[in-house]
Every structure is written in C-alpha cells, then in structure tokens.
Amino acid sequence: MSAARALAKRRRASRIDLTLQELKQDMGNRTKLFLWLLVAAFATPARAQDQDEPIRLKADLVSLTAAVTDRNGRAVRSLKADDFTIYEDGARQRIEHFAATEEPFTLLLLLDISGSTKDDIELMKRAARNFLAELRFDDRVGVIVFSRDIEMIGEFSDPRARLIAAIEQIATAPGSATSRFSTATGTSFYDALYLALADSPLKQVEGRKAIICMSDGVDSTSMKSYKQLAPFVERSEASIYFLELNTEEATLEGLLKDRSDPEHLNFSPGQLARYFDEYDKDSPNRLRPRETLSPLVKREINTGLYDMARRDMRDMATRTGGHEYAVKTLADLSGVYKQIADDLRSQYSLSYYPINRSHDGRWRQIRVEVKAPGATVRSRSGYRAPER
C-alpha cells in the first residue's frame, strides 16, 4: 500500500471516529435535554401548587367591621389603615385590606310580638317606623315578627311603604277565650334568631349587614337552645343589635296572679328546665307542678330567666360587634335609631390572614385598637376557626 493511500485511510478512520464522538455527544445532549424536560414536566404541578397557595389561603381570610366613636358616642370618620391595630389571641396581625366607605347596608328587623310584649306593641311599632325613617333609600330592610310562630312579613326587595304598612298591621298573638296568655303567646326568641342567621335571605347577602332585635329576650317555646344557636352567631357576618324591652316586673305580676285571673301567667316547661339546669339542678321544686310553686320561688325563677336573657343578648352583641340598648319608653329610643344607623353606615372594613393557620375549630379572640384620642372602637370579639 502506498503512503498516500495509507494516509487517506487514516483520515477516513479519523473522520469516522470524530463522527461517532459527535454522535455520542449529540445523543448525550439529547438525553440530558429529555431528562431535563421530564423533570420540568413533573416539577410544573408543584410550582402551580405553590402559585395556588394564596388562593387556598383566601378561605382563611378573616374579615370584620369596626365602629369607632368619640367620647360623645359620635362616629369617628376619616381614619386610615395605619390608625388600626388588630390582635388575635394577643398576637399582632398584618392588615391586608382596609376600606372606609359609607356604603349601603342590609338590615333585618326582628320584632317580638309575644304575650309578654303586649303593653309595648305600640312602642315597638313606632320604634320600627322611626328607625326606617333614619335609613337611606338604598339601604335594604326586611322584617320578621315572632311569638310562638315566626313569620317574615317584609322582604328586602319590598318598597319602604309596603314595609311600613306591614308594621302597622302588627298585633300581639291572641290568648285563649279565658286568658290573655296561651301556647300561642309563647316566645320563640332563639328560633327567630336562628331563622335570621341560618335560614333567611340575609345569609346570602354580600356587604354590610345587621340584625336588630326588639325583645325582652326571655325565651319560652323555642326548639333551639342558646347553646345550639351560638355557633351560628359566631359564624355570622352580621352585627346583632338588641333593643331590650323591660318586661320583668309586668311578667312577675302575671306570675303572682290567681289562676282564675285572665291576666294570670305561668312558666313554660322549657323555661323551668333551663332555669334549674343553670341554677339548681337538684332542686325539689323541679319536680313540683308549676301551679304549686311559692311566690318566692316564682320571683327567683323570673329573676333568673331575665338575667340569663340579658347575658345571652350581651354575649351575642359582643361576639358580632353589635350592641344592646335598654328601652323603657319611646324617649329612650330618641337617639338610638340614628346612632345605630350612623354606626352601621360609618363602619370600617378590615381583613387579615391570621398568623395562626391551624384549622382546629377553636375560638380565636380578636382585639382591635385605634390611634385616636378618646375614641372607642367596637368590633366582633372573635371568631371560630375552621375545622379540617
């Protein structure tokens, strides 16, 4: 073989070796690219999940309203987010959203027309009319009346004139032929609130909303107990206000009358059970017929029932950022309507993501502070954390 031919052969072999090396390198690069794409394909869902994390957290957003008043009870306006501080179980939270607008609100009036409020029915009707007069045209109002039975007599979509006409027709539940009081004149106070919170159009309403209940708060015929109602109060986005009618002395007078008197009044079985469960579970009076209870025992039971009613109303108002007002005469209501309307209209809206992200179903205590000299801030006292 000549030298030239041998050199050409070596060059061809070199080119073949180079081509094989390039091919191996190219295959290696393609393999790396394939593996990189494979990893990226499996990594993409993880990144998508990370991007979805804030969306998942939106379910944990805690929203609340705060009413700020000065020393004279007037609404304080023009505050900014930096003027507020929110604490949950003592830990400071970062405010995510803040709004200070006088936006319209939705209001549900609950009026107690049971036998115990008969002497106050005209007061209630005038109070309801005067309150409607304080509202703006774009505020929506519904009306529920209750004794033993519960009825929604005014819808949120009703014109204001129709609501006033419905209120004018309100009358206390009739008693029996021989007595002012009967099973029909009972008070389903807790059931009415349950309906308002869990099974009325108010539950579907967005934005600011409130329940204003005018009653003495003493329940006699509800299927629900306060313990059963409390979780719905805690989860409610509506503030609850109570205009407390003072019927305690009038009720006691009816309890102490002779059974033959048409104005005679007796405790319901539910009232006796609740009183003795609260104060004296082993009392021998628990098993005695109601008619045989002594005047002293009747007085004690009556006092206990009204004390529990006031405690429950105060608790519901505090937990939802509402308020309770004692009402004895129409004069007592002179400033209450405007105060509640201004309170609802000038509330600040705040929200935050809690530092404690546990879904343990526990009650979380909320405290809102404001940097305004002499001002008082009122908001809900807490909320029930979701459960997994």
C-alpha positions in Angstrom: 0.0 0.0 0.0 1.4 3.4 -1.0 2.0 6.0 1.6 -0.7 8.3 0.1 -3.3 5.5 0.2 -2.4 4.7 3.9 -2.7 8.4 4.8 -6.2 8.6 3.2 -7.3 5.5 5.1 -6.2 7.0 8.4 -8.0 10.3 7.6 -11.2 8.4 6.8 -10.9 6.5 10.1 -10.3 9.7 12.0 -13.4 11.2 10.4 -15.5 8.1 11.4 -14.1 8.3 14.9 -15.0 12.1 15.0 -18.5 11.4 13.7 -19.0 8.7 16.3 -17.8 11.0 19.0 -20.1 13.8 17.8 -23.0 11.4 17.6 -22.3 10.2 21.1 -22.1 13.8 22.3 -25.3 14.7 20.5 -27.1 11.7 22.0 -25.8 12.7 25.4 -27.1 16.2 25.0 -30.4 14.9 23.7 -30.6 12.6 26.7 -29.9 15.4 29.1 -32.5 17.6 27.3 -35.0 14.8 27.6 -34.3 14.2 31.2 -34.5 18.0 31.9 -37.9 18.2 30.1 -39.0 15.1 32.1 -38.1 16.7 35.4 -39.6 20.0 34.3 -42.8 18.3 33.4 -43.1 16.7 36.8 -42.0 19.9 38.6 -44.6 22.1 36.9 -47.5 20.9 39.1 -45.5 21.6 42.2 -44.9 25.2 41.0 -48.6 25.5 40.1 -49.5 24.4 43.6 -47.2 27.0 45.0 -48.8 29.6 42.9 -52.2 28.4 44.1 -51.2 28.8 47.7 -52.6 32.4 48.1 -55.9 31.3 46.6 -56.1 28.5 49.1 -55.4 31.0 51.9 -58.3 33.2 50.9 -60.5 30.7 52.7 -58.6 31.7 55.9 -59.1 35.5 55.4 -60.7 37.0 58.5 -63.0 39.9 57.7 -64.5 42.2 60.3 -66.1 45.7 60.7 -65.1 48.2 63.3 -67.2 51.1 64.6 -65.3 54.0 66.1 -67.0 56.6 68.3 -65.8 59.6 70.3 -66.5 60.4 73.9 -70.0 61.6 73.0 -70.9 58.5 71.1 -70.5 60.1 67.6 -69.0 58.2 64.8 -65.3 59.0 64.1 -64.6 59.2 60.3 -61.5 59.7 58.1 -59.3 57.2 59.9 -56.7 55.3 57.8 -55.4 51.7 57.9 -52.3 52.8 59.9 -54.6 54.0 62.7 -55.8 50.5 63.4 -54.1 47.5 65.0 -55.6 44.0 65.1 -54.6 41.4 67.6 -55.6 37.7 67.5 -55.1 35.8 70.7 -52.6 38.5 71.7 -50.5 38.3 68.5 -50.5 41.4 66.2 -51.8 40.7 62.7 -51.0 42.5 59.4 -54.0 44.2 57.9 -54.4 43.1 54.3 -57.5 45.0 53.2 -59.0 48.2 54.6 -62.0 50.3 53.5 -63.7 53.3 54.9 -66.8 53.9 52.9 -70.4 54.9 53.7 -71.8 52.1 51.6 -75.5 50.9 51.9 -76.3 48.1 54.3 -78.9 45.4 54.6 -80.9 45.2 57.8 -83.2 42.6 59.3 -85.7 43.7 62.0 -86.8 41.1 64.5 -89.9 42.2 66.5 -91.2 40.2 69.5 -95.0 40.2 69.4 -95.4 37.5 72.2 -97.8 38.0 75.1 -95.2 39.5 77.4 -94.8 42.5 75.0 -98.4 43.3 74.6 -98.1 46.5 76.6 -95.2 47.6 74.4 -96.6 46.8 71.0 -97.3 50.4 70.1 -93.8 51.4 71.3 -92.4 48.7 69.1 -94.3 49.8 66.0 -93.4 53.5 66.5 -89.8 52.5 67.1 -89.7 50.4 63.9 -91.3 53.3 61.8 -88.9 55.8 63.2 -85.9 53.6 62.5 -87.0 53.2 58.9 -87.2 56.9 58.7 -83.5 57.1 59.6 -82.4 54.9 56.8 -81.3 55.9 53.3 -83.2 55.0 50.2 -80.6 52.5 49.1 -80.4 50.6 52.5 -82.4 47.4 52.3 -84.7 46.2 55.1 -86.6 43.0 55.9 -88.9 42.4 58.9 -89.6 39.2 60.9 -92.2 39.0 63.7 -92.3 36.2 66.2 -94.3 34.9 69.2 -94.5 31.1 69.3 -94.6 31.2 65.5 -92.2 33.1 63.3 -93.1 35.0 60.1 -91.2 37.2 57.7 -93.7 40.0 56.9 -91.3 42.2 54.9 -88.8 41.2 52.2 -85.5 43.0 51.4 -86.9 43.8 47.9 -90.2 45.4 49.3 -90.7 49.1 48.8 -90.4 51.1 52.1 -94.1 52.0 52.0 -95.0 48.3 51.9 -92.8 47.6 54.9 -94.4 50.4 56.9 -97.9 49.1 56.1 -96.8 45.6 57.2 -95.5 47.0 60.5 -98.8 48.9 61.1 -100.7 45.6 60.9 -98.6 44.0 63.7 -100.5 42.8 66.8 -99.6 40.5 69.7 -100.6 36.9 69.4 -104.1 36.3 70.8 -104.6 34.3 74.0 -107.3 31.9 74.8 -111.0 32.6 75.4 -110.4 32.9 79.2 -106.8 34.1 79.4 -104.6 36.7 77.8 -101.9 34.1 77.6 -101.9 30.7 75.9 -99.5 28.4 74.0 -99.8 30.8 71.0 -98.4 33.7 73.0 -95.1 32.0 73.7 -91.7 33.4 72.7 -89.5 31.6 70.2 -86.7 34.0 70.7 -83.8 31.6 69.8 -85.7 30.1 66.9 -86.3 33.5 65.4 -82.6 34.4 65.6 -81.7 31.0 64.2 -84.0 31.7 61.2 -82.5 35.1 60.7 -78.9 33.8 60.8 -79.1 30.4 59.1 -82.3 30.3 57.0 -83.3 33.7 55.8 -82.3 35.7 52.7 -79.9 37.7 54.9 -77.4 34.8 54.8 -76.9 35.2 51.0 -76.5 39.0 51.2 -73.0 40.4 50.5 -71.6 43.5 52.1 -72.5 45.2 55.4 -75.5 43.7 57.2 -77.0 43.7 60.6 -79.9 42.2 62.7 -81.8 44.5 65.1 -84.0 42.6 67.5 -86.5 44.3 69.7 -87.5 41.9 72.5 -87.2 41.1 76.2 -85.0 38.1 75.2 -86.8 35.7 77.5 -87.5 32.5 75.5 -90.3 30.1 76.3 -91.1 27.9 73.3 -88.0 27.6 71.0 -86.9 24.2 69.7 -83.3 25.6 69.7 -81.3 26.3 72.8 -78.8 29.1 73.1 -76.0 26.6 73.1 -77.3 25.4 69.7 -77.7 28.9 68.4 -74.2 30.1 69.5 -72.2 28.6 66.6 -74.4 30.3 64.0 -73.8 33.6 65.9 -70.1 33.1 65.9 -70.0 32.4 62.1 -72.4 35.2 61.2 -71.1 38.1 59.2 -74.0 40.3 60.5 -73.7 42.5 63.6 -76.5 41.9 66.1 -78.1 44.8 68.0 -80.7 44.4 70.7 -83.3 46.9 71.8 -84.1 45.3 75.2 -87.7 45.8 76.4 -88.0 45.7 80.1 -91.0 43.4 80.9 -89.6 41.8 84.0 -92.0 43.5 86.6 -95.0 43.1 84.4 -94.2 39.4 83.9 -93.8 38.9 87.7 -97.2 40.5 88.3 -98.8 38.0 85.9 -97.0 35.1 87.6 -98.3 36.1 91.0 -101.9 36.5 90.0 -104.5 33.9 90.8 -105.1 31.1 88.3 -108.6 32.4 87.8 -107.4 35.8 86.7 -107.4 36.3 82.9 -104.0 38.1 83.3 -102.5 35.0 85.1 -99.2 33.9 83.6 -97.2 30.7 84.1 -93.7 29.4 83.2 -93.3 27.1 80.3 -91.7 23.7 80.8 -88.8 24.9 78.8 -88.2 27.9 81.0 -88.3 25.8 84.2 -85.9 23.2 82.7 -83.5 26.0 81.6 -83.6 27.8 85.0 -83.0 24.7 87.1 -80.2 23.4 84.7 -78.5 26.7 85.2 -79.0 27.4 88.9 -80.2 24.4 90.9 -80.2 21.0 89.1 -81.2 19.0 92.2 -83.9 21.4 93.5 -87.0 19.6 94.7 -89.0 22.4 93.1 -88.0 21.0 89.7 -90.5 18.1 90.1 -93.4 20.1 91.6 -96.4 21.2 89.5 -95.9 24.8 88.3 -99.1 25.9 90.0 -97.8 24.9 93.4 -94.6 26.9 93.3 -94.5 29.5 96.1 -94.4 33.3 95.3 -90.8 33.5 96.5 -89.7 30.6 94.1 -91.6 32.2 91.2 -89.8 35.5 91.9 -86.4 33.8 92.0 -87.1 31.9 88.7 -88.3 35.0 87.0 -85.2 37.0 88.0 -83.0 34.1 86.8 -84.7 33.9 83.4 -84.3 37.6 82.8 -80.7 37.5 84.0 -79.9 34.7 81.5 -81.7 36.6 78.7 -79.7 39.7 79.3 -76.5 37.7 79.4 -77.2 35.9 76.2 -78.1 39.2 74.4 -75.0 40.9 75.6 -72.9 37.9 74.5 -74.4 37.8 71.0 -73.9 41.6 70.6 -70.3 41.4 71.8 -69.4 38.4 69.6 -70.7 40.1 66.5 -69.6 43.7 67.1 -73.2 44.9 67.8 -74.6 46.5 70.9 -77.5 46.2 73.3 -79.7 49.1 74.4 -82.2 49.1 77.3 -85.5 50.5 76.3 -88.3 51.5 78.7 -90.1 54.4 76.9 -90.2 56.0 73.5 -88.0 58.7 74.8 -85.2 56.1 75.3 -85.3 55.5 71.6 -84.9 59.1 70.6 -81.2 58.8 69.8 -80.9 55.1 69.4 -82.2 54.9 65.8 -79.8 57.5 64.5 -77.0 56.1 66.5 -77.4 52.6 65.1 -77.9 53.8 61.5 -74.8 56.0 61.8 -72.9 53.1 63.4 -73.7 50.8 60.5 -73.1 53.3 57.8 -69.7 54.5 59.0 -68.1 51.2 60.0 -64.6 50.5 58.8 -64.0 47.2 56.9 -60.8 45.3 57.8 -59.4 41.9 57.0 -56.3 39.9 57.7 -54.7 36.4 57.2 -54.2 35.0 60.7 -50.6 34.1 61.8 -52.1 31.0 63.4 -53.0 28.9 60.3 -54.3 25.9 62.3 -57.7 24.6 61.4 -58.6 23.4 64.9 -62.1 24.7 65.3 -61.1 26.8 68.3 -62.4 30.2 69.3 -59.9 33.0 68.4 -60.0 36.2 70.4 -59.9 39.4 68.4 -58.9 42.8 69.8 -58.9 46.0 67.6 -57.2 49.1 68.8 -57.3 52.6 67.2 -55.0 55.5 67.4 -57.5 58.3 68.0 -57.5 60.2 71.3 -60.6 59.5 73.4 -62.1 57.1 70.8 -63.7 53.8 71.5 -63.6 51.0 68.9 -66.2 48.2 68.8 -65.8 45.1 66.7 -66.6 41.4 67.0 -64.8 39.8 69.9 -63.5 36.8 67.9 -64.4 34.0 65.5 -64.5 30.2 65.4 -61.5 28.8 63.3 -62.5 26.4 60.6 -62.0 22.7 61.1 -60.4 20.3 58.6 
